[in-house]
Amino acid sequence: MSLRPFVAAFLLAGSAPAMAQSFDISLSDDSARLGYTTPMGQQGFGRGELDATVLFTDNDIFMGALGFGVVGEAGSGSPGLNVGVGARLYGVNTDVYDVGALTLGVQLSYSPPRFPRLNIGGAYNYAPNIVTFMDGNRFSDGRVSIGYEIFEDAVAYVGYRLIRADIDNGPDVSVDKGAHIGISLRF
């Protein structure tokens, strides 16, 4: 499977019109993840977002993802809580296996009103067998993090992620597993 379309889309996303875009990079001893998100207008009480992600590991695993979702404040009774739902298309390439997956996902972000610079967040995306392709049987991507807003447009964080691909007639693959540090920049 060629992941060139994912890389091209990731690079082209940088040419989107000037809005509140963000660039995210997180690193561990074994992996690097780069992400780009751009808003896509208002959708009811939330806003649409388009994102692109690439991840590569020292085990020669490469993953690319494109997603679209709606993100917004959870409600007037939950100040500081933002929730998002959406879909993402993943492509994973290892030395032996190729996996494609269409996932549904949810993301949460909470900044306590008493500590507005603190950010606690997480996201989970899942694809059952029916929408996992090539050598894959199921796919999941989950992460949690805690961060601190250094200044208005920069957040430093630590987190944990687990990305797994269940393989047809083969061993399951941990695409990435473990703690990481990162920064998220808005511009």
C-alpha angles and dihedrals in degrees: 000000000000114000093190092108090058092050092046092050090048091053094044091051087072089068093063117123117280109275135126097307127168137209120201129190126180128179138192131171089269107031149031125207125192121189136182125191130184129181118244104200133281121313110185109294093343133055129238118244132193117201139182126194136184125188129181131180138200087250089070093255116146124191130183128183138184121193146174127197147145120250129186148135111297094229146296091281092059110053112190095019117118122182131189137187129187151121131270134192113216132194120190126186123189130167090268110017139047120201131186122186139177107209137188115215150178132208132193132194125181130186110182111231091233092051105031094169092059116088126192115185149159144174137198129192123183137184121188123209095275093065100033113095145193109013095350131102102178135357134199136177119188133167142167129192145173119209145173126222103234090187133341097286102032130067124182116201148170122215151155127238136185120190116179136178119195108214127214109243093352145075118293114257125225100210090187133350130172149043124322142176124223152161131225118203125193121201 
